[in-house]
């Protein structure tokens, strides 16, 4: 829905659990709106068709999971090189390789950051719920156009295939500025890779439009012509990096819930943020002081915000559904603070209890169930006591 | 169009005598004959020596990754069917990108593919390729190639694309053959046998004089090999989806086609206005429904969640089922809460609904660690298999469903759970069924929910 609202009118994808529902959804939504949807013969062709469609003026998206992301890898580099706006949804699943195909994990975090040759910055957004899927996908389209580069939405099975209450109209009102494709003026010469300052991002002109346009996978100058000139090449490298890194402050999306006097900070992203919120609530109910920072734009890393949130703390707890990935970003900013990873990759969610245990062992204890038992008899009274209310404790 | 307007007039960087220069000239000649404006032509080049060809065309040029040129060309054509899209690739590209070539021919997408087929990888030092003949001497087959060469046209022909032809760089009329391909609506490919003067031709004595005998020896003659009459893909697609032309034509100004937000009709639940008595639930409740595939577990869970929403609760639903249908277990986890739900997992279920043996085996280990506050609603014949601990309520779901409708077994179970647990009024679930399901199915669901609720009140 966010993609459609953002003006996406081209989708190519290859079936893969747990991302197939997006292919089906686009199949339902786009054709009636003048959009094109196609099932590629594989993930390589799917992303390739998207890049071709963008070159012809469309707004494109593709969606896959870990194995497909692996096949996207080379073409992600092409989209960076050719400065093509493109949204890639990675509904992560547990793995390496085929892994547990129908189960969730956040195992691709560093892979999404460093997933193509050459080592260029990536923009990676991480939703924790359905509302975020809408807002961050919309945002991904905006930034893909703003920076003319691929943007990844890092969902996962536990986000993408969970049904929950969601107010679409509220999300539409909250989504921020519209997605704008800046187009080159029809008259005059067009430089596909124009910039004065390295961080400048020029407009697009579609093939089949007013200009003859050149696109190449090879090192090129501002006109899109192959170049071997080391100075020109370095200039272009600076441009491709700095248009993203110089604007990192624009891409800070965090949800901060800091508590005065807290010595412990929980830094978390994706679906695990939901358990962390419960864990932090429980810790506070039990008299603990604890701060929470949910990172929704993983890359560029919101370094200044992380440093500020950590400033008064002594311990940083980093729960994530992998063997420890984003914790490396935290560790390099932690400056001597104790960094406590909480990792699980057994296909199950990390529970609030597992996080609470690492926030403070003292606060972690099982209370007796309070309230009345479950209602019985016909149309019995409402429940007031529950196991789920104390989940994972 | 005047002659020469498709050329950048750059001097060629190919090895002296290389057939690639001829192929570039043939394509320019064909484009001149075709006459589309250079702004509406895209030359897509693959990787390899012939991949350098894009710089000689004053048209749009797209030089992409090795073997993937067909995919970019397909995307360009799908995005804007008005474009003339030509792919220039080598025999290397037909190997690494073979799947794309086959798919493009099967789709009959309206692109023209010119293959500069020189039987080896010239750019990287003359290694054997998919088209190297048996016995060919290349840098990676110094004792002769052991692989059977790919008959490109013979391979694509069963896919019934619009136009398949073969020739050599030395043949007259290659320009007009390419022009015929350009004038074909669907997928067209010309396999042009080419001489790599640096490696293959030198090592294997391939010359202007021997190339035709070589074709004969290979059983791959020149000329138009096949012409199909299937509809071109983008045209067929537009027809099938009834896409009006003003929408499917290019966003020439770079702005995507208009998207009308007013018709974003949602199949999802919109129960906010339903006149339903609110729920009195005070805590978060975790419910696991476990049964067999085909028992409509997922739909029933959606009704359970939908009814909760209708009565003012928050709800989440997760499903677990095998990749097959109508066999094996199927399960759903539903969390209901009077407050916003963060954590969606259920470590310690409050309610379990077991509908079949499959459901029992799915729950497996979990059954032995259930706590006292958990209530298990279970098909009566299976109750004995639940370890002691939780409160167990055996009920005749199956026989009750049989008198109503077998496919609504899970809905009977949900009705019992709603009545037994007092989560919210059964009417809310009935309302959710009306919103979500087709009328006839919703009626069955409503009866089944009520029948389930009656099982509980009947217990007194």
Interface residues (C-beta under 8 A of the other chain):
Chain A: X1 X4 X5 X7 X8 X9 X10 X12 X17 X31 X32 X33 X34 X35 X36 X38 X40 X41 X42 X44 X45 X47 X48 X49 X50 X51 X52 X53 X54 X55 X56 X57 X58 X59 X60 X74 X75 X78 X101 X102 X158 X161 X162 X163 X164 X165 X168 X181 X183 X184 X186 X203 X204 X205 X206 X207 X208 X209 X210 X211 X212 X213 X214 X215 X216 X217 X218 X224 X225 X226 X271 X274 X275 X277 X278 X348 X349 X351 X352 X353 X369 X371 X373 X374 X375 X376 X377 X378 X379 X380 X381 X382 X383 X384 X385 X386 X387 X388 X389 X390 X391 X392
Chain B: X38 X39 X40 X42 X44 X47 X54 X55 X58 X59 X60 X61 X62 X63 X64 X65 X68 X70 X71 X72 X73 X74 X75 X76 X77 X78 X79 X80 X82 X83 X99 X100 X102 X103 X237 X241 X243 X244 X246 X247 X248 X250 X251 X252 X253 X254 X255 X256 X257 X258 X259 X260 X261 X264 X266 X279 X280 X281 X282 X283 X284 X285 X286 X302 X305 X309 X314 X315 X316 X317 X318 X319 X320 X323 X335 X341 X342 X343 X344 X345 X346 X347 X348 X349 X350 X351 X371 X373 X374 X375 X391 X419 X420 X421 X422 X423 X425 X453 X456 X457 X459 X460
